[in-house]
Amino acid sequence: MLRGYDQATNLVLHDSHERVYSTTAGVERLELGLYLIRGDNIAVVGELDEDLDEEIDFATLKGPPLKYIVH
Protein backbone atom coordinates (compact mmCIF):
# COMPACT_ATOMS: atom_id res chain seq x y z
CA MET A 1 0.00 0.00 0.00
CA LEU A 2 1.36 3.40 -0.99
CA ARG A 3 1.78 5.54 2.13
CA GLY A 4 3.70 8.50 0.73
CA TYR A 5 5.89 10.01 -1.96
CA ASP A 6 7.86 13.19 -2.59
CA GLN A 7 8.94 15.44 -5.47
CA ALA A 8 11.75 13.00 -6.43
CA THR A 9 9.21 10.13 -6.70
CA ASN A 10 10.67 8.37 -3.65
CA LEU A 11 7.97 5.98 -2.40
CA VAL A 12 7.01 4.72 1.05
CA LEU A 13 5.18 1.37 0.91
CA HIS A 14 3.42 -0.23 3.88
CA ASP A 15 2.61 -3.96 4.25
CA SER A 16 4.54 -4.67 1.06
CA HIS A 17 5.54 -8.07 -0.31
CA GLU A 18 7.56 -9.52 -3.18
CA ARG A 19 6.49 -12.42 -5.38
CA VAL A 20 9.29 -14.74 -6.46
CA TYR A 21 8.47 -16.82 -9.54
CA SER A 22 10.06 -20.18 -10.35
CA THR A 23 9.91 -22.72 -13.17
CA THR A 24 9.74 -25.65 -10.72
CA ALA A 25 7.56 -24.45 -7.80
CA GLY A 26 4.67 -22.12 -7.16
CA VAL A 27 5.09 -18.44 -6.47
CA GLU A 28 6.82 -17.66 -3.16
CA ARG A 29 5.58 -14.58 -1.31
CA LEU A 30 8.18 -12.73 0.77
CA GLU A 31 6.85 -10.23 3.32
CA LEU A 32 8.82 -6.96 3.24
CA GLY A 33 6.74 -4.79 5.59
CA LEU A 34 7.67 -1.09 5.45
CA TYR A 35 9.68 -0.46 2.29
CA LEU A 36 11.31 2.68 0.90
CA ILE A 37 12.13 2.93 -2.81
CA ARG A 38 14.31 5.66 -4.30
CA GLY A 39 12.68 7.55 -7.14
CA ASP A 40 15.51 6.92 -9.60
CA ASN A 41 14.75 3.16 -9.37
CA ILE A 42 11.09 3.55 -10.35
CA ALA A 43 9.89 3.14 -13.94
CA VAL A 44 6.13 2.57 -13.53
CA VAL A 45 3.60 2.80 -10.71
CA GLY A 46 0.17 1.24 -11.15
CA GLU A 47 -2.91 0.26 -9.18
CA LEU A 48 -3.65 -3.38 -8.37
CA ASP A 49 -7.12 -4.83 -8.93
CA GLU A 50 -7.44 -6.66 -5.59
CA ASP A 51 -10.48 -8.72 -6.65
CA LEU A 52 -8.69 -10.06 -9.72
CA ASP A 53 -5.50 -10.65 -7.71
CA GLU A 54 -7.39 -12.81 -5.17
CA GLU A 55 -8.74 -15.05 -7.98
CA ILE A 56 -5.25 -16.11 -9.12
CA ASP A 57 -3.94 -19.38 -7.67
CA PHE A 58 -0.29 -18.46 -7.11
CA ALA A 59 0.50 -21.88 -5.60
CA THR A 60 0.27 -23.49 -9.05
CA LEU A 61 1.56 -20.58 -11.13
CA LYS A 62 5.06 -21.01 -12.60
CA GLY A 63 7.16 -18.64 -14.69
CA PRO A 64 10.63 -18.40 -16.20
CA PRO A 65 13.07 -15.82 -14.83
CA LEU A 66 13.44 -12.48 -16.59
CA LYS A 67 16.29 -12.15 -19.05
CA TYR A 68 19.26 -9.99 -18.14
CA ILE A 69 19.11 -6.34 -19.15
CA VAL A 70 21.96 -5.20 -21.39
CA HIS A 71 22.53 -1.48 -21.88
mmCIF file of the N, C-alpha and C atoms, coordinates in Angstrom:
data_MODEL
# 
_entry.id   MODEL 
# 
loop_
_atom_site.group_PDB 
_atom_site.id 
_atom_site.type_symbol 
_atom_site.label_atom_id 
_atom_site.label_alt_id 
_atom_site.label_comp_id 
_atom_site.label_asym_id 
_atom_site.label_entity_id 
_atom_site.label_seq_id 
_atom_site.pdbx_PDB_ins_code 
_atom_site.Cartn_x 
_atom_site.Cartn_y 
_atom_site.Cartn_z 
_atom_site.occupancy 
_atom_site.B_iso_or_equiv 
_atom_site.pdbx_formal_charge 
_atom_site.auth_seq_id 
_atom_site.auth_comp_id 
_atom_site.auth_asym_id 
_atom_site.auth_atom_id 
_atom_site.pdbx_PDB_model_num 
ATOM 1   N N  . MET A 1 1  ? 0.842   -1.168  0.000   1.00 0.00 ? 1  MET A N  1 
ATOM 2   C CA . MET A 1 1  ? 0.000   0.000   0.000   1.00 0.00 ? 1  MET A CA 1 
ATOM 3   C C  . MET A 1 1  ? 0.893   1.239   0.000   1.00 0.00 ? 1  MET A C  1 
ATOM 4   N N  . LEU A 1 2  ? 0.599   2.168   -0.893  1.00 0.00 ? 2  LEU A N  1 
ATOM 5   C CA . LEU A 1 2  ? 1.362   3.404   -0.988  1.00 0.00 ? 2  LEU A CA 1 
ATOM 6   C C  . LEU A 1 2  ? 0.994   4.306   0.187   1.00 0.00 ? 2  LEU A C  1 
ATOM 7   N N  . ARG A 1 3  ? 2.005   4.679   0.969   1.00 0.00 ? 3  ARG A N  1 
ATOM 8   C CA . ARG A 1 3  ? 1.784   5.545   2.132   1.00 0.00 ? 3  ARG A CA 1 
ATOM 9   C C  . ARG A 1 3  ? 2.289   6.959   1.915   1.00 0.00 ? 3  ARG A C  1 
ATOM 10  N N  . GLY A 1 4  ? 3.206   7.155   0.973   1.00 0.00 ? 4  GLY A N  1 
ATOM 11  C CA . GLY A 1 4  ? 3.701   8.499   0.733   1.00 0.00 ? 4  GLY A CA 1 
ATOM 12  C C  . GLY A 1 4  ? 4.682   8.555   -0.411  1.00 0.00 ? 4  GLY A C  1 
ATOM 13  N N  . TYR A 1 5  ? 4.924   9.769   -0.887  1.00 0.00 ? 5  TYR A N  1 
ATOM 14  C CA . TYR A 1 5  ? 5.888   10.012  -1.957  1.00 0.00 ? 5  TYR A CA 1 
ATOM 15  C C  . TYR A 1 5  ? 6.338   11.461  -1.858  1.00 0.00 ? 5  TYR A C  1 
ATOM 16  N N  . ASP A 1 6  ? 7.376   11.812  -2.583  1.00 0.00 ? 6  ASP A N  1 
ATOM 17  C CA . ASP A 1 6  ? 7.856   13.188  -2.588  1.00 0.00 ? 6  ASP A CA 1 
ATOM 18  C C  . ASP A 1 6  ? 8.138   13.652  -4.008  1.00 0.00 ? 6  ASP A C  1 
ATOM 19  N N  . GLN A 1 7  ? 8.715   14.849  -4.157  1.00 0.00 ? 7  GLN A N  1 
ATOM 20  C CA . GLN A 1 7  ? 8.942   15.441  -5.470  1.00 0.00 ? 7  GLN A CA 1 
ATOM 21  C C  . GLN A 1 7  ? 9.954   14.657  -6.308  1.00 0.00 ? 7  GLN A C  1 
ATOM 22  N N  . ALA A 1 8  ? 10.779  13.824  -5.693  1.00 0.00 ? 8  ALA A N  1 
ATOM 23  C CA . ALA A 1 8  ? 11.748  13.001  -6.429  1.00 0.00 ? 8  ALA A CA 1 
ATOM 24  C C  . ALA A 1 8  ? 11.195  11.608  -6.720  1.00 0.00 ? 8  ALA A C  1 
ATOM 25  N N  . THR A 1 9  ? 9.912   11.393  -6.501  1.00 0.00 ? 9  THR A N  1 
ATOM 26  C CA . THR A 1 9  ? 9.215   10.128  -6.698  1.00 0.00 ? 9  THR A CA 1 
ATOM 27  C C  . THR A 1 9  ? 9.741   9.019   -5.788  1.00 0.00 ? 9  THR A C  1 
ATOM 28  N N  . ASN A 1 10 ? 10.343  9.372   -4.656  1.00 0.00 ? 10 ASN A N  1 
ATOM 29  C CA . ASN A 1 10 ? 10.666  8.372   -3.647  1.00 0.00 ? 10 ASN A CA 1 
ATOM 30  C C  . ASN A 1 10 ? 9.343   7.872   -3.073  1.00 0.00 ? 10 ASN A C  1 
ATOM 31  N N  . LEU A 1 11 ? 9.229   6.560   -2.882  1.00 0.00 ? 11 LEU A N  1 
ATOM 32  C CA . LEU A 1 11 ? 7.975   5.980   -2.399  1.00 0.00 ? 11 LEU A CA 1 
ATOM 33  C C  . LEU A 1 11 ? 8.144   5.362   -1.023  1.00 0.00 ? 11 LEU A C  1 
ATOM 34  N N  . VAL A 1 12 ? 7.081   5.431   -0.225  1.00 0.00 ? 12 VAL A N  1 
ATOM 35  C CA . VAL A 1 12 ? 7.008   4.723   1.051   1.00 0.00 ? 12 VAL A CA 1 
ATOM 36  C C  . VAL A 1 12 ? 5.861   3.727   0.917   1.00 0.00 ? 12 VAL A C  1 
ATOM 37  N N  . LEU A 1 13 ? 6.178   2.435   1.021   1.00 0.00 ? 13 LEU A N  1 
ATOM 38  C CA . LEU A 1 13 ? 5.180   1.372   0.912   1.00 0.00 ? 13 LEU A CA 1 
ATOM 39  C C  . LEU A 1 13 ? 5.006   0.708   2.262   1.00 0.00 ? 13 LEU A C  1 
ATOM 40  N N  . HIS A 1 14 ? 3.750   0.400   2.605   1.00 0.00 ? 14 HIS A N  1 
ATOM 41  C CA . HIS A 1 14 ? 3.425   -0.229  3.884   1.00 0.00 ? 14 HIS A CA 1 
ATOM 42  C C  . HIS A 1 14 ? 2.805   -1.600  3.601   1.00 0.00 ? 14 HIS A C  1 
ATOM 43  N N  . ASP A 1 15 ? 3.106   -2.585  4.435   1.00 0.00 ? 15 ASP A N  1 
ATOM 44  C CA . ASP A 1 15 ? 2.609   -3.963  4.251   1.00 0.00 ? 15 ASP A CA 1 
ATOM 45  C C  . ASP A 1 15 ? 2.940   -4.492  2.856   1.00 0.00 ? 15 ASP A C  1 
ATOM 46  N N  . SER A 1 16 ? 4.157   -4.253  2.398   1.00 0.00 ? 16 SER A N  1 
ATOM 47  C CA . SER A 1 16 ? 4.543   -4.669  1.057   1.00 0.00 ? 16 SER A CA 1 
ATOM 48  C C  . SER A 1 16 ? 5.049   -6.114  1.048   1.00 0.00 ? 16 SER A C  1 
ATOM 49  N N  . HIS A 1 17 ? 5.025   -6.715  -0.127  1.00 0.00 ? 17 HIS A N  1 
ATOM 50  C CA . HIS A 1 17 ? 5.541   -8.072  -0.309  1.00 0.00 ? 17 HIS A CA 1 
ATOM 51  C C  . HIS A 1 17 ? 6.127   -8.194  -1.711  1.00 0.00 ? 17 HIS A C  1 
ATOM 52  N N  . GLU A 1 18 ? 6.941   -9.219  -1.890  1.00 0.00 ? 18 GLU A N  1 
ATOM 53  C CA . GLU A 1 18 ? 7.562   -9.523  -3.176  1.00 0.00 ? 18 GLU A CA 1 
ATOM 54  C C  . GLU A 1 18 ? 7.133   -10.914 -3.586  1.00 0.00 ? 18 GLU A C  1 
ATOM 55  N N  . ARG A 1 19 ? 6.826   -11.091 -4.852  1.00 0.00 ? 19 ARG A N  1 
ATOM 56  C CA . ARG A 1 19 ? 6.485   -12.419 -5.376  1.00 0.00 ? 19 ARG A CA 1 
ATOM 57  C C  . ARG A 1 19 ? 7.668   -12.931 -6.171  1.00 0.00 ? 19 ARG A C  1 
ATOM 58  N N  . VAL A 1 20 ? 8.152   -14.123 -5.797  1.00 0.00 ? 20 VAL A N  1 
ATOM 59  C CA . VAL A 1 20 ? 9.294   -14.736 -6.458  1.00 0.00 ? 20 VAL A CA 1 
ATOM 60  C C  . VAL A 1 20 ? 8.775   -15.903 -7.300  1.00 0.00 ? 20 VAL A C  1 
ATOM 61  N N  . TYR A 1 21 ? 8.956   -15.802 -8.609  1.00 0.00 ? 21 TYR A N  1 
ATOM 62  C CA . TYR A 1 21 ? 8.468   -16.817 -9.544  1.00 0.00 ? 21 TYR A CA 1 
ATOM 63  C C  . TYR A 1 21 ? 9.558   -17.850 -9.818  1.00 0.00 ? 21 TYR A C  1 
ATOM 64  N N  . SER A 1 22 ? 9.139   -19.079 -10.098 1.00 0.00 ? 22 SER A N  1 
ATOM 65  C CA . SER A 1 22 ? 10.058  -20.178 -10.347 1.00 0.00 ? 22 SER A CA 1 
ATOM 66  C C  . SER A 1 22 ? 9.492   -21.054 -11.456 1.00 0.00 ? 22 SER A C  1 
ATOM 67  N N  . THR A 1 23 ? 10.382  -21.778 -12.142 1.00 0.00 ? 23 THR A N  1 
ATOM 68  C CA . THR A 1 23 ? 9.913   -22.716 -13.172 1.00 0.00 ? 23 THR A CA 1 
ATOM 69  C C  . THR A 1 23 ? 9.567   -24.072 -12.579 1.00 0.00 ? 23 THR A C  1 
ATOM 70  N N  . THR A 1 24 ? 9.957   -24.331 -11.325 1.00 0.00 ? 24 THR A N  1 
ATOM 71  C CA . THR A 1 24 ? 9.739   -25.645 -10.722 1.00 0.00 ? 24 THR A CA 1 
ATOM 72  C C  . THR A 1 24 ? 8.722   -25.652 -9.592  1.00 0.00 ? 24 THR A C  1 
ATOM 73  N N  . ALA A 1 25 ? 8.489   -24.508 -8.942  1.00 0.00 ? 25 ALA A N  1 
ATOM 74  C CA . ALA A 1 25 ? 7.565   -24.453 -7.801  1.00 0.00 ? 25 ALA A CA 1 
ATOM 75  C C  . ALA A 1 25 ? 6.603   -23.294 -8.000  1.00 0.00 ? 25 ALA A C  1 
ATOM 76  N N  . GLY A 1 26 ? 5.611   -23.235 -7.117  1.00 0.00 ? 26 GLY A N  1 
ATOM 77  C CA . GLY A 1 26 ? 4.665   -22.124 -7.164  1.00 0.00 ? 26 GLY A CA 1 
ATOM 78  C C  . GLY A 1 26 ? 5.336   -20.820 -6.759  1.00 0.00 ? 26 GLY A C  1 
ATOM 79  N N  . VAL A 1 27 ? 4.578   -19.765 -6.787  1.00 0.00 ? 27 VAL A N  1 
ATOM 80  C CA . VAL A 1 27 ? 5.091   -18.437 -6.469  1.00 0.00 ? 27 VAL A CA 1 
ATOM 81  C C  . VAL A 1 27 ? 5.301   -18.316 -4.960  1.00 0.00 ? 27 VAL A C  1 
ATOM 82  N N  . GLU A 1 28 ? 6.502   -17.870 -4.581  1.00 0.00 ? 28 GLU A N  1 
ATOM 83  C CA . GLU A 1 28 ? 6.818   -17.659 -3.164  1.00 0.00 ? 28 GLU A CA 1 
ATOM 84  C C  . GLU A 1 28 ? 6.575   -16.191 -2.839  1.00 0.00 ? 28 GLU A C  1 
ATOM 85  N N  . ARG A 1 29 ? 5.875   -15.950 -1.734  1.00 0.00 ? 29 ARG A N  1 
ATOM 86  C CA . ARG A 1 29 ? 5.582   -14.577 -1.309  1.00 0.00 ? 29 ARG A CA 1 
ATOM 87  C C  . ARG A 1 29 ? 6.461   -14.219 -0.119  1.00 0.00 ? 29 ARG A C  1 
ATOM 88  N N  . LEU A 1 30 ? 7.295   -13.189 -0.284  1.00 0.00 ? 30 LEU A N  1 
ATOM 89  C CA . LEU A 1 30 ? 8.183   -12.726 0.774   1.00 0.00 ? 30 LEU A CA 1 
ATOM 90  C C  . LEU A 1 30 ? 7.630   -11.433 1.357   1.00 0.00 ? 30 LEU A C  1 
ATOM 91  N N  . GLU A 1 31 ? 7.351   -11.426 2.655   1.00 0.00 ? 31 GLU A N  1 
ATOM 92  C CA . GLU A 1 31 ? 6.846   -10.232 3.317   1.00 0.00 ? 31 GLU A CA 1 
ATOM 93  C C  . GLU A 1 31 ? 7.984   -9.247  3.536   1.00 0.00 ? 31 GLU A C  1 
ATOM 94  N N  . LEU A 1 32 ? 7.804   -7.998  3.109   1.00 0.00 ? 32 LEU A N  1 
ATOM 95  C CA . LEU A 1 32 ? 8.817   -6.963  3.243   1.00 0.00 ? 32 LEU A CA 1 
ATOM 96  C C  . LEU A 1 32 ? 8.451   -5.933  4.304   1.00 0.00 ? 32 LEU A C  1 
ATOM 97  N N  . GLY A 1 33 ? 7.166   -5.763  4.592   1.00 0.00 ? 33 GLY A N  1 
ATOM 98  C CA . GLY A 1 33 ? 6.738   -4.786  5.586   1.00 0.00 ? 33 GLY A CA 1 
ATOM 99  C C  . GLY A 1 33 ? 6.861   -3.369  5.051   1.00 0.00 ? 33 GLY A C  1 
ATOM 100 N N  . LEU A 1 34 ? 7.452   -2.466  5.858   1.00 0.00 ? 34 LEU A N  1 
ATOM 101 C CA . LEU A 1 34 ? 7.669   -1.085  5.448   1.00 0.00 ? 34 LEU A CA 1 
ATOM 102 C C  . LEU A 1 34 ? 8.846   -1.044  4.485   1.00 0.00 ? 34 LEU A C  1 
ATOM 103 N N  . TYR A 1 35 ? 8.660   -0.430  3.334   1.00 0.00 ? 35 TYR A N  1 
ATOM 104 C CA . TYR A 1 35 ? 9.681   -0.457  2.293   1.00 0.00 ? 35 TYR A CA 1 
ATOM 105 C C  . TYR A 1 35 ? 9.808   0.929   1.674   1.00 0.00 ? 35 TYR A C  1 
ATOM 106 N N  . LEU A 1 36 ? 11.029  1.385   1.520   1.00 0.00 ? 36 LEU A N  1 
ATOM 107 C CA . LEU A 1 36 ? 11.314  2.677   0.900   1.00 0.00 ? 36 LEU A CA 1 
ATOM 108 C C  . LEU A 1 36 ? 12.005  2.433   -0.437  1.00 0.00 ? 36 LEU A C  1 
ATOM 109 N N  . ILE A 1 37 ? 11.542  3.094   -1.491  1.00 0.00 ? 37 ILE A N  1 
ATOM 110 C CA . ILE A 1 37 ? 12.128  2.929   -2.814  1.00 0.00 ? 37 ILE A CA 1 
ATOM 111 C C  . ILE A 1 37 ? 12.545  4.292   -3.335  1.00 0.00 ? 37 ILE A C  1 
ATOM 112 N N  . ARG A 1 38 ? 13.805  4.397   -3.746  1.00 0.00 ? 38 ARG A N  1 
ATOM 113 C CA . ARG A 1 38 ? 14.308  5.659   -4.303  1.00 0.00 ? 38 ARG A CA 1 
ATOM 114 C C  . ARG A 1 38 ? 13.659  5.925   -5.663  1.00 0.00 ? 38 ARG A C  1 
ATOM 115 N N  . GLY A 1 39 ? 13.361  7.164   -5.913  1.00 0.00 ? 39 GLY A N  1 
ATOM 116 C CA . GLY A 1 39 ? 12.677  7.553   -7.139  1.00 0.00 ? 39 GLY A CA 1 
ATOM 117 C C  . GLY A 1 39 ? 13.420  7.219   -8.408  1.00 0.00 ? 39 GLY A C  1 
ATOM 118 N N  . ASP A 1 40 ? 14.761  7.227   -8.379  1.00 0.00 ? 40 ASP A N  1 
ATOM 119 C CA . ASP A 1 40 ? 15.506  6.915   -9.604  1.00 0.00 ? 40 ASP A CA 1 
ATOM 120 C C  . ASP A 1 40 ? 15.478  5.429   -9.948  1.00 0.00 ? 40 ASP A C  1 
ATOM 121 N N  . ASN A 1 41 ? 14.900  4.587   -9.090  1.00 0.00 ? 41 ASN A N  1 
ATOM 122 C CA . ASN A 1 41 ? 14.748  3.158   -9.369  1.00 0.00 ? 41 ASN A CA 1 
ATOM 123 C C  . ASN A 1 41 ? 13.336  2.799   -9.835  1.00 0.00 ? 41 ASN A C  1 
ATOM 124 N N  . ILE A 1 42 ? 12.486  3.792   -10.019 1.00 0.00 ? 42 ILE A N  1 
ATOM 125 C CA . ILE A 1 42 ? 11.085  3.550   -10.355 1.00 0.00 ? 42 ILE A CA 1 
ATOM 126 C C  . ILE A 1 42 ? 10.843  3.870   -11.825 1.00 0.00 ? 42 ILE A C  1 
ATOM 127 N N  . ALA A 1 43 ? 10.244  2.920   -12.539 1.00 0.00 ? 43 ALA A N  1 
ATOM 128 C CA . ALA A 1 43 ? 9.895   3.139   -13.941 1.00 0.00 ? 43 ALA A CA 1 
ATOM 129 C C  . ALA A 1 43 ? 8.390   3.339   -14.097 1.00 0.00 ? 43 ALA A C  1 
ATOM 130 N N  . VAL A 1 44 ? 7.586   2.528   -13.386 1.00 0.00 ? 44 VAL A N  1 
ATOM 131 C CA . VAL A 1 44 ? 6.132   2.569   -13.533 1.00 0.00 ? 44 VAL A CA 1 
ATOM 132 C C  . VAL A 1 44 ? 5.492   2.327   -12.174 1.00 0.00 ? 44 VAL A C  1 
ATOM 133 N N  . VAL A 1 45 ? 4.409   3.029   -11.896 1.00 0.00 ? 45 VAL A N  1 
ATOM 134 C CA . VAL A 1 45 ? 3.597   2.796   -10.708 1.00 0.00 ? 45 VAL A CA 1 
ATOM 135 C C  . VAL A 1 45 ? 2.174   2.585   -11.192 1.00 0.00 ? 45 VAL A C  1 
ATOM 136 N N  . GLY A 1 46 ? 1.536   1.521   -10.724 1.00 0.00 ? 46 GLY A N  1 
ATOM 137 C CA . GLY A 1 46 ? 0.169   1.243   -11.146 1.00 0.00 ? 46 GLY A CA 1 
ATOM 138 C C  . GLY A 1 46 ? -0.673  0.756   -9.991  1.00 0.00 ? 46 GLY A C  1 
ATOM 139 N N  . GLU A 1 47 ? -1.965  0.716   -10.207 1.00 0.00 ? 47 GLU A N  1 
ATOM 140 C CA . GLU A 1 47 ? -2.907  0.264   -9.185  1.00 0.00 ? 47 GLU A CA 1 
ATOM 141 C C  . GLU A 1 47 ? -3.243  -1.199  -9.402  1.00 0.00 ? 47 GLU A C  1 
ATOM 142 N N  . LEU A 1 48 ? -3.342  -1.953  -8.317  1.00 0.00 ? 48 LEU A N  1 
ATOM 143 C CA . LEU A 1 48 ? -3.645  -3.376  -8.368  1.00 0.00 ? 48 LEU A CA 1 
ATOM 144 C C  . LEU A 1 48 ? -5.138  -3.602  -8.210  1.00 0.00 ? 48 LEU A C  1 
ATOM 145 N N  . ASP A 1 49 ? -5.722  -4.426  -9.070  1.00 0.00 ? 49 ASP A N  1 
ATOM 146 C CA . ASP A 1 49 ? -7.118  -4.827  -8.926  1.00 0.00 ? 49 ASP A CA 1 
ATOM 147 C C  . ASP A 1 49 ? -7.147  -5.964  -7.906  1.00 0.00 ? 49 ASP A C  1 
ATOM 148 N N  . GLU A 1 50 ? -7.509  -5.671  -6.661  1.00 0.00 ? 50 GLU A N  1 
ATOM 149 C CA . GLU A 1 50 ? -7.439  -6.657  -5.585  1.00 0.00 ? 50 GLU A CA 1 
ATOM 150 C C  . GLU A 1 50 ? -8.377  -7.833  -5.806  1.00 0.00 ? 50 GLU A C  1 
ATOM 151 N N  . ASP A 1 51 ? -9.544  -7.617  -6.391  1.00 0.00 ? 51 ASP A N  1 
ATOM 152 C CA . ASP A 1 51 ? -10.482 -8.720  -6.648  1.00 0.00 ? 51 ASP A CA 1 
ATOM 153 C C  . ASP A 1 51 ? -9.896  -9.701  -7.652  1.00 0.00 ? 51 ASP A C  1 
ATOM 154 N N  . LEU A 1 52 ? -9.319  -9.195  -8.715  1.00 0.00 ? 52 LEU A N  1 
ATOM 155 C CA . LEU A 1 52 ? -8.690  -10.056 -9.723  1.00 0.00 ? 52 LEU A CA 1 
ATOM 156 C C  . LEU A 1 52 ? -7.476  -10.768 -9.143  1.00 0.00 ? 52 LEU A C  1 
ATOM 157 N N  . ASP A 1 53 ? -6.694  -10.074 -8.327  1.00 0.00 ? 53 ASP A N  1 
ATOM 158 C CA . ASP A 1 53 ? -5.501  -10.648 -7.711  1.00 0.00 ? 53 ASP A CA 1 
ATOM 159 C C  . ASP A 1 53 ? -5.864  -11.823 -6.789  1.00 0.00 ? 53 ASP A C  1 
ATOM 160 N N  . GLU A 1 54 ? -6.965  -11.729 -6.077  1.00 0.00 ? 54 GLU A N  1 
ATOM 161 C CA . GLU A 1 54 ? -7.389  -12.808 -5.172  1.00 0.00 ? 54 GLU A CA 1 
ATOM 162 C C  . GLU A 1 54 ? -7.850  -14.052 -5.922  1.00 0.00 ? 54 GLU A C  1 
ATOM 163 N N  . GLU A 1 55 ? -8.272  -13.909 -7.177  1.00 0.00 ? 55 GLU A N  1 
ATOM 164 C CA . GLU A 1 55 ? -8.741  -15.046 -7.976  1.00 0.00 ? 55 GLU A CA 1 
ATOM 165 C C  . GLU A 1 55 ? -7.600  -15.909 -8.509  1.00 0.00 ? 55 GLU A C  1 
ATOM 166 N N  . ILE A 1 56 ? -6.391  -15.382 -8.552  1.00 0.00 ? 56 ILE A N  1 
ATOM 167 C CA . ILE A 1 56 ? -5.252  -16.107 -9.122  1.00 0.00 ? 56 ILE A CA 1 
ATOM 168 C C  . ILE A 1 56 ? -4.706  -17.097 -8.108  1.00 0.00 ? 56 ILE A C  1 
ATOM 169 N N  . ASP A 1 57 ? -4.511  -18.347 -8.532  1.00 0.00 ? 57 ASP A N  1 
ATOM 170 C CA . ASP A 1 57 ? -3.944  -19.382 -7.670  1.00 0.00 ? 57 ASP A CA 1 
ATOM 171 C C  . ASP A 1 57 ? -2.427  -19.377 -7.838  1.00 0.00 ? 57 ASP A C  1 
ATOM 172 N N  . PHE A 1 58 ? -1.737  -18.610 -6.999  1.00 0.00 ? 58 PHE A N  1 
ATOM 173 C CA . PHE A 1 58 ? -0.290  -18.456 -7.113  1.00 0.00 ? 58 PHE A CA 1 
ATOM 174 C C  . PHE A 1 58 ? 0.470   -19.719 -6.710  1.00 0.00 ? 58 PHE A C  1 
ATOM 175 N N  . ALA A 1 59 ? -0.165  -20.644 -6.006  1.00 0.00 ? 59 ALA A N  1 
ATOM 176 C CA . ALA A 1 59 ? 0.503   -21.877 -5.597  1.00 0.00 ? 59 ALA A CA 1 
ATOM 177 C C  . ALA A 1 59 ? 0.822   -22.768 -6.796  1.00 0.00 ? 59 ALA A C  1 
ATOM 178 N N  . THR A 1 60 ? 0.049   -22.656 -7.861  1.00 0.00 ? 60 THR A N  1 
ATOM 179 C CA . THR A 1 60 ? 0.268   -23.491 -9.046  1.00 0.00 ? 60 THR A CA 1 
ATOM 180 C C  . THR A 1 60 ? 0.875   -22.715 -10.209 1.00 0.00 ? 60 THR A C  1 
ATOM 181 N N  . LEU A 1 61 ? 1.034   -21.424 -10.070 1.00 0.00 ? 61 LEU A N  1 
ATOM 182 C CA . LEU A 1 61 ? 1.564   -20.582 -11.134 1.00 0.00 ? 61 LEU A CA 1 
ATOM 183 C C  . LEU A 1 61 ? 3.084   -20.687 -11.198 1.00 0.00 ? 61 LEU A C  1 
ATOM 184 N N  . LYS A 1 62 ? 3.611   -20.903 -12.401 1.00 0.00 ? 62 LYS A N  1 
ATOM 185 C CA . LYS A 1 62 ? 5.065   -21.010 -12.602 1.00 0.00 ? 62 LYS A CA 1 
ATOM 186 C C  . LYS A 1 62 ? 5.466   -20.051 -13.715 1.00 0.00 ? 62 LYS A C  1 
ATOM 187 N N  . GLY A 1 63 ? 6.702   -19.573 -13.657 1.00 0.00 ? 63 GLY A N  1 
ATOM 188 C CA . GLY A 1 63 ? 7.155   -18.645 -14.687 1.00 0.00 ? 63 GLY A CA 1 
ATOM 189 C C  . GLY A 1 63 ? 8.661   -18.648 -14.800 1.00 0.00 ? 63 GLY A C  1 
ATOM 190 N N  . PRO A 1 64 ? 9.177   -18.442 -16.010 1.00 0.00 ? 64 PRO A N  1 
ATOM 191 C CA . PRO A 1 64 ? 10.632  -18.395 -16.198 1.00 0.00 ? 64 PRO A CA 1 
ATOM 192 C C  . PRO A 1 64 ? 11.191  -17.076 -15.656 1.00 0.00 ? 64 PRO A C  1 
ATOM 193 N N  . PRO A 1 65 ? 12.463  -17.060 -15.305 1.00 0.00 ? 65 PRO A N  1 
ATOM 194 C CA . PRO A 1 65 ? 13.072  -15.819 -14.833 1.00 0.00 ? 65 PRO A CA 1 
ATOM 195 C C  . PRO A 1 65 ? 13.179  -14.798 -15.964 1.00 0.00 ? 65 PRO A C  1 
ATOM 196 N N  . LEU A 1 66 ? 13.256  -13.531 -15.599 1.00 0.00 ? 66 LEU A N  1 
ATOM 197 C CA . LEU A 1 66 ? 13.439  -12.483 -16.593 1.00 0.00 ? 66 LEU A CA 1 
ATOM 198 C C  . LEU A 1 66 ? 14.837  -12.567 -17.177 1.00 0.00 ? 66 LEU A C  1 
ATOM 199 N N  . LYS A 1 67 ? 14.975  -12.173 -18.420 1.00 0.00 ? 67 LYS A N  1 
ATOM 200 C CA . LYS A 1 67 ? 16.293  -12.145 -19.048 1.00 0.00 ? 67 LYS A CA 1 
ATOM 201 C C  . LYS A 1 67 ? 17.079  -10.964 -18.511 1.00 0.00 ? 67 LYS A C  1 
ATOM 202 N N  . TYR A 1 68 ? 18.390  -11.060 -18.587 1.00 0.00 ? 68 TYR A N  1 
ATOM 203 C CA . TYR A 1 68 ? 19.261  -9.985  -18.135 1.00 0.00 ? 68 TYR A CA 1 
ATOM 204 C C  . TYR A 1 68 ? 19.084  -8.757  -19.015 1.00 0.00 ? 68 TYR A C  1 
ATOM 205 N N  . ILE A 1 69 ? 19.212  -7.598  -18.421 1.00 0.00 ? 69 ILE A N  1 
ATOM 206 C CA . ILE A 1 69 ? 19.106  -6.344  -19.154 1.00 0.00 ? 69 ILE A CA 1 
ATOM 207 C C  . ILE A 1 69 ? 20.509  -5.926  -19.584 1.00 0.00 ? 69 ILE A C  1 
ATOM 208 N N  . VAL A 1 70 ? 20.670  -5.637  -20.852 1.00 0.00 ? 70 VAL A N  1 
ATOM 209 C CA . VAL A 1 70 ? 21.955  -5.200  -21.388 1.00 0.00 ? 70 VAL A CA 1 
ATOM 210 C C  . VAL A 1 70 ? 21.766  -3.773  -21.902 1.00 0.00 ? 70 VAL A C  1 
ATOM 211 N N  . HIS A 1 71 ? 22.630  -2.876  -21.453 1.00 0.00 ? 71 HIS A N  1 
ATOM 212 C CA . HIS A 1 71 ? 22.534  -1.482  -21.882 1.00 0.00 ? 71 HIS A CA 1 
ATOM 213 C C  . HIS A 1 71 ? 23.212  -1.292  -23.204 1.00 0.00 ? 71 HIS A C  1 
# 
